[in-house]
């Protein structure tokens, strides 16, 4: 089923405000929630935060007081939407448990986006980031076992495997190597624009989350791991935002933000099994239809342009959370040894010895790397947590031997040397 949000009837803006009781929603039960219901909520929260912050930035760069007022009104509703979504997370779900949800989002959302992406270069951008978030899930799952003595398969529902990706220690790259080639919005497939907006928003919120809560742990190792991975998430935001069209006007970008929210809520309401949360997504979709139409009218009146020339004729509910085990394994087997050189992705062995990558590695990694220490401490206790439901790791050098060794730093050197 497809629909065109410009031709649908939404909730009038003046009727969209909700009271505190309506926004202070009943949280889900962390023991019974479907892992992908948790994931949809995390992703939606990220998109709403991006919508609010973009609106604030647009307001700071707008002189027309009427446009500022319009932005402020829509933004207030977006802020309410964000609260209703984010308040679904229960207070008894620990920071580490929420974190593992964030990384499951990163793995399965990016996998979905990569498979939807029609442009080969952009697909490579997503697959490159995918392998890094996949490794983050493995590191946090081991920290969860180390600190709480609990195993992450209950949280991910065995829908997502947990094992090494591109080792985090090797993900730290010079900032100049995080800038990708941008698309052109008017020439790009509309699906490419939706894909980029969605993943950039999710990665940005992951960065925000780690930046905020990473210092709440008492254990130095946990604080170090969040610090290290938060820096990678900042790289990922640079990575994904750089594929967006930098020539788009503020109003164009506003229109595309609202379109992304329509697509997301339409997709999520189609697959959400919890009737209460499904109803929330339906309500938010009706609100976003109105927001999109307001942005479209702003484009007509201010820029004298037809928004339908920029927007797709219809939206499909194809933003789905589902198992991607075989796909992730395939990408791992083919791309684990890649790094970035400018806007291109190359095997690490192709970098010359004097490349800035190596200087940056020496500067930030020093003699202690938290993502490696977590695994070393687990092995010191005689265990390393993995969830390999589909067989041994697809990269031989990243498999565990009989003594539980290999798996990250040493193995990646072996992969790079092949």
matplotlib code that plots the C-alpha trace (Angstrom):
import matplotlib.pyplot as plt

x = [0.0, 1.3, 0.0, 0.8, 0.9, 0.3, -3.1, -4.1, -6.0, -4.0, -4.9, -5.1, -2.1, -4.2, -5.6, -2.3, -1.3, -1.6, -1.7, 0.9, -1.1, -1.3, 2.4, 3.5, 2.7, 2.8, 6.2, 6.6, 7.4, 11.1, 10.6, 8.0, 8.5, 9.4, 13.1, 12.0, 9.3, 12.1, 14.1, 11.3, 10.9, 14.6, 14.7, 11.6, 13.1, 16.2, 14.2, 12.1, 15.2, 16.7, 13.4, 13.4, 17.1, 16.9, 13.9, 15.8, 18.8, 16.5, 14.8, 18.3, 18.9, 15.5, 14.6, 10.9, 8.9, 6.0, 8.2, 9.7, 6.3, 5.3, 8.4, 7.9, 4.4, 5.3, 8.4, 6.4, 4.3, 7.5, 8.8, 5.7, 6.0, 9.5, 8.5, 5.6, 8.0, 11.0, 8.9, 7.9, 11.3, 10.8, 12.8, 13.9, 15.6, 19.3, 21.5, 23.4, 20.2, 19.0, 22.5, 22.2, 18.9, 20.5, 23.1, 20.6, 18.8, 22.1, 22.7, 19.2, 18.1, 21.3, 20.9, 17.4, 18.5, 21.4, 19.2, 16.7, 19.5, 19.5, 22.8, 25.9, 28.1, 25.6, 25.0, 28.7, 28.5, 25.8, 27.6, 30.8, 29.1, 27.1, 30.2, 31.3, 28.0, 27.9, 31.2, 29.9, 27.0, 29.6, 31.6, 28.6, 27.2, 30.5, 30.4, 26.9, 28.1, 31.2, 29.3, 25.9, 26.6, 23.7, 23.6, 22.3, 20.4, 17.3, 17.5, 18.0, 15.8, 18.3, 17.2, 20.6, 23.9, 26.6, 30.2, 33.1, 32.6, 35.3, 37.1, 36.5, 40.2, 40.7, 37.6, 39.3, 40.2, 41.4, 38.4, 39.3, 38.5, 34.9, 33.6, 31.7, 30.5, 27.1, 24.0, 22.1, 18.5, 16.8, 18.6, 18.7, 16.2, 13.7, 14.4, 18.1, 17.1, 14.8, 17.5, 20.1, 17.8, 16.8, 20.2, 21.8, 19.1, 19.5, 23.3, 23.1, 20.8, 23.2, 26.0, 23.8, 22.8, 26.4, 27.6, 25.0, 25.0, 28.5, 29.8, 27.1, 29.0, 31.3, 33.4, 36.4, 36.2, 32.6, 33.2, 36.1, 34.1, 31.3, 33.8, 35.5, 32.4, 30.8, 33.7, 33.0, 29.4, 30.5, 32.5, 29.4, 27.3, 30.0, 30.0, 26.2, 25.5, 28.1, 26.1, 23.2, 22.8, 24.5, 22.9, 19.4, 17.6, 16.4, 12.8, 13.8, 15.4, 12.4, 10.2, 12.5, 12.5, 8.7, 8.6, 11.0, 8.8, 5.7, 7.6, 8.9, 5.5, 3.7, 6.2, 6.3, 2.5, 2.2, 4.5, 4.1, 2.4, 1.6, -1.9, -1.2, 2.1, 0.6, -2.1, 0.6, 2.4, -0.9, -1.6, 1.9, 1.5, -1.7, 0.2, 3.2, 0.9, -0.2, 3.4, 4.5, 1.7, 2.6, 6.2, 5.0, 2.9, 5.9, 7.9, 5.1, 4.7, 8.3, 10.4, 7.6, 8.5, 6.3, 7.2, 5.8, 8.9, 11.1, 8.8, 8.0, 4.6, 3.9, 5.5, 5.8, 5.9, 9.2, 11.2, 11.1, 13.0, 13.7, 16.5, 19.5, 21.9, 22.8, 23.2, 25.5, 27.6, 28.0, 29.1, 31.5, 33.1, 33.7, 34.4, 35.8, 39.3, 38.1, 39.0, 38.5, 40.8, 39.1, 35.7, 36.7, 36.7, 39.9, 41.6, 43.7, 46.7, 46.3, 47.2, 50.8, 52.8, 52.8, 49.0, 47.3, 45.3, 48.3, 49.2, 45.6, 45.6, 48.8, 47.4, 44.1, 44.8, 47.9, 48.6, 45.1, 42.0, 38.7, 37.1, 40.0, 40.2, 36.6, 37.3, 40.6, 38.9, 36.2, 38.8, 40.7, 37.5, 37.5, 34.7, 33.9, 30.3, 29.1, 25.8, 26.6, 23.3, 24.2, 27.6, 31.2, 32.2, 32.3, 35.8, 38.1, 40.6, 37.9, 36.8, 37.6, 40.1, 39.7, 41.2, 38.9, 41.6, 41.6, 38.6, 39.6, 43.0, 45.3, 42.7, 42.2, 45.9, 45.8, 42.8, 44.6, 47.7, 45.9]
y = [0.0, 3.5, 7.0, 10.6, 12.7, 15.9, 14.5, 13.2, 15.1, 15.5, 16.9, 20.7, 22.2, 24.1, 20.8, 19.0, 20.1, 17.4, 17.7, 16.3, 13.2, 12.4, 12.9, 11.0, 7.7, 4.3, 2.8, -0.7, -3.7, -4.4, -8.1, -8.6, -5.9, -7.1, -6.1, -4.3, -2.4, -1.0, -0.3, 1.6, 3.8, 4.6, 5.4, 7.6, 9.5, 10.3, 11.6, 13.8, 15.2, 16.0, 17.7, 19.9, 20.9, 21.6, 23.9, 25.7, 26.2, 27.4, 29.9, 31.3, 31.9, 33.3, 37.0, 36.8, 36.9, 35.0, 32.1, 32.1, 31.9, 29.1, 27.1, 27.7, 26.3, 23.2, 22.7, 22.7, 19.8, 18.0, 18.4, 16.8, 14.0, 13.4, 13.2, 10.8, 8.5, 8.6, 8.2, 4.7, 3.6, 2.4, 3.6, 0.1, -0.5, 0.2, 2.5, -0.5, -2.2, 0.9, 1.2, -2.3, -1.3, 1.7, -0.5, -3.0, -0.1, 0.9, -2.6, -3.5, 0.0, 0.5, -2.9, -2.1, 1.3, -0.2, -2.8, -0.1, 2.2, 2.4, 4.3, 2.0, 4.6, 5.5, 1.8, 1.4, 4.4, 2.5, -0.8, 0.8, 2.3, -0.9, -3.0, -0.4, -0.3, -4.1, -4.1, -1.6, -4.0, -6.7, -4.4, -3.2, -6.8, -7.9, -4.9, -5.9, -9.4, -8.1, -5.6, -7.1, -10.8, -10.8, -11.9, -9.7, -12.3, -11.6, -7.9, -8.5, -11.6, -13.5, -11.4, -9.8, -11.7, -10.4, -10.9, -8.7, -6.4, -4.0, -3.7, -0.4, 0.3, 0.6, 2.8, 5.9, 7.9, 11.4, 13.8, 14.5, 10.9, 11.1, 13.4, 11.6, 12.7, 14.5, 13.6, 16.2, 16.4, 17.2, 14.4, 11.8, 9.1, 10.2, 7.0, 8.0, 11.3, 9.5, 6.9, 9.5, 11.6, 8.6, 7.1, 10.5, 11.3, 7.9, 8.1, 11.7, 10.7, 7.8, 10.3, 12.6, 9.7, 8.5, 12.1, 12.6, 9.3, 8.0, 9.8, 8.4, 5.1, 4.7, 2.0, 3.6, 0.9, 1.7, 5.4, 4.8, 2.6, 5.1, 7.9, 6.0, 4.9, 8.3, 9.7, 7.1, 8.2, 11.8, 10.4, 8.6, 11.8, 13.5, 10.5, 10.5, 14.2, 14.7, 12.7, 15.2, 17.9, 21.0, 23.3, 22.7, 25.8, 25.9, 25.4, 22.5, 20.9, 21.6, 19.9, 16.8, 16.6, 16.5, 13.9, 11.7, 11.8, 10.9, 7.9, 6.7, 6.8, 5.3, 2.4, 1.9, 1.9, -0.8, -3.2, -2.3, -5.2, -3.2, -1.7, 1.2, 2.2, 1.6, 4.2, 6.6, 6.2, 6.7, 9.9, 11.2, 10.4, 12.5, 15.4, 15.0, 15.1, 18.6, 19.6, 18.5, 20.4, 23.5, 23.2, 22.7, 25.9, 27.8, 26.7, 27.9, 31.3, 32.1, 30.4, 30.4, 26.7, 23.6, 21.2, 18.3, 18.6, 17.6, 15.1, 11.5, 10.9, 8.3, 6.7, 3.0, 1.6, -0.1, 1.1, -2.2, -3.9, -7.5, -10.1, -9.2, -11.9, -13.3, -9.8, -8.6, -11.8, -11.2, -7.6, -8.7, -11.3, -8.8, -5.5, -5.9, -4.8, -1.5, 1.9, 5.4, 7.5, 10.8, 10.1, 6.5, 3.2, 1.1, -1.9, -0.8, -2.4, 0.1, 3.1, 4.3, 4.1, 7.9, 8.2, 10.5, 7.5, 6.1, 9.4, 9.7, 6.2, 6.8, 10.1, 8.8, 5.1, 5.5, 2.4, 1.8, 1.3, 0.7, -1.3, -3.8, -3.8, -4.9, -8.0, -8.6, -8.5, -10.9, -13.3, -13.0, -14.3, -17.3, -16.1, -13.8, -13.1, -13.8, -14.7, -16.6, -18.2, -18.9, -20.6, -19.5, -16.0, -15.5, -14.1, -16.9, -14.6, -13.2, -16.7, -17.9, -20.7, -23.6, -21.4, -18.5, -16.3, -14.2, -12.1, -8.5, -6.7, -9.5, -10.9, -7.6, -7.3, -10.8, -9.8, -6.6, -8.6, -11.0]
z = [0.0, -0.9, -0.1, -1.0, 2.2, 0.3, -0.7, 2.7, 5.5, 8.7, 12.1, 12.0, 13.7, 16.3, 17.5, 17.9, 21.4, 24.1, 27.9, 30.4, 31.1, 27.4, 27.0, 30.1, 28.4, 30.1, 29.4, 27.8, 30.0, 29.4, 30.1, 27.4, 24.8, 21.3, 20.5, 17.3, 19.2, 21.3, 18.2, 16.5, 19.5, 19.6, 15.9, 16.1, 19.0, 17.0, 14.1, 16.3, 18.0, 14.6, 13.5, 16.6, 16.4, 12.7, 13.3, 16.0, 13.6, 10.8, 13.2, 14.1, 10.4, 9.5, 9.6, 8.8, 12.1, 10.6, 9.5, 13.0, 14.5, 12.2, 13.0, 16.7, 16.6, 14.6, 16.7, 19.9, 18.6, 17.5, 21.0, 22.4, 19.9, 21.0, 24.7, 24.0, 22.1, 24.4, 27.5, 26.3, 27.7, 31.3, 34.3, 35.2, 31.8, 32.6, 30.6, 29.2, 28.2, 26.4, 24.8, 23.4, 21.9, 20.3, 18.7, 17.5, 15.8, 14.2, 12.8, 11.6, 10.5, 8.5, 7.0, 5.9, 4.5, 2.6, 0.9, -0.1, -1.5, -5.3, -5.6, -5.4, -3.7, -1.1, -0.4, 0.3, 2.7, 4.7, 4.6, 5.8, 8.8, 9.5, 10.2, 12.8, 14.7, 14.6, 16.5, 19.0, 19.8, 20.5, 22.8, 24.8, 25.1, 26.6, 29.0, 30.0, 30.8, 32.6, 34.8, 35.3, 34.6, 32.0, 28.4, 25.7, 23.7, 25.7, 24.7, 21.0, 20.9, 18.9, 16.0, 15.6, 16.0, 18.4, 17.3, 16.2, 13.2, 12.0, 15.4, 17.1, 17.7, 13.9, 13.3, 14.5, 11.4, 10.6, 10.3, 6.6, 5.9, 7.1, 4.3, 1.6, -1.9, -1.6, -3.6, -5.6, -4.2, -7.5, -9.3, -6.6, -6.2, -3.5, -1.6, -1.3, 0.4, 2.8, 3.6, 4.3, 6.5, 8.5, 9.2, 9.9, 12.5, 14.2, 14.4, 15.7, 18.5, 19.4, 19.6, 21.8, 24.0, 24.6, 25.1, 27.8, 29.7, 29.2, 32.3, 34.6, 35.2, 38.1, 36.5, 34.6, 31.9, 31.2, 31.1, 28.8, 26.4, 26.1, 25.6, 22.8, 21.0, 21.4, 19.3, 16.6, 16.6, 16.0, 13.0, 11.8, 11.9, 9.8, 7.5, 6.9, 6.9, 4.2, 1.7, 1.9, -0.7, 0.8, -1.8, -0.5, 0.9, 4.5, 3.3, 1.1, 4.1, 6.3, 3.6, 3.5, 7.3, 7.4, 4.6, 6.5, 9.5, 7.4, 5.9, 9.2, 11.1, 8.1, 8.0, 11.8, 12.3, 9.6, 11.5, 15.2, 17.1, 20.3, 19.7, 22.1, 20.4, 16.9, 17.8, 18.9, 15.5, 13.7, 15.6, 14.9, 11.2, 11.0, 12.7, 10.3, 7.3, 8.4, 9.1, 5.6, 4.0, 6.0, 4.8, 1.2, 1.3, 2.7, -0.3, -2.6, -1.0, -0.1, -2.8, -5.5, -6.2, -6.6, -3.7, -5.7, -8.0, -5.0, -3.3, -4.4, -5.8, -3.1, 0.0, 0.7, 4.2, 3.5, 6.5, 8.3, 11.2, 10.5, 10.7, 8.6, 9.8, 6.3, 4.9, 7.7, 7.4, 3.7, 4.2, 6.9, 4.7, 1.9, 3.6, 7.1, 6.0, 4.5, 5.8, 4.3, 2.2, 1.6, 0.1, -1.0, 0.8, 0.4, 2.0, 4.9, 3.2, 0.3, 2.6, 2.3, 5.5, 5.9, 5.6, 8.1, 9.3, 11.1, 12.7, 14.0, 15.3, 17.3, 18.7, 20.0, 20.9, 23.0, 25.0, 26.3, 24.2, 26.2, 23.4, 23.6, 27.3, 27.7, 25.6, 27.4, 30.8, 29.7, 28.4, 31.7, 33.3, 31.0, 28.7, 25.8, 25.0, 21.4, 19.9, 16.7, 15.8, 12.1, 12.7, 13.1, 12.3, 8.5, 8.7, 9.7, 11.4, 13.7, 14.9, 18.4, 18.7, 21.2, 24.0, 23.4, 21.9, 18.7, 17.8, 17.6, 17.5, 16.5, 14.0, 12.3, 11.6, 10.0, 7.9, 6.7, 5.9, 3.6]

ax = plt.figure().add_subplot(projection="3d")
ax.plot(x, y, z, "-o")
ax.set_aspect("equal")
plt.show()
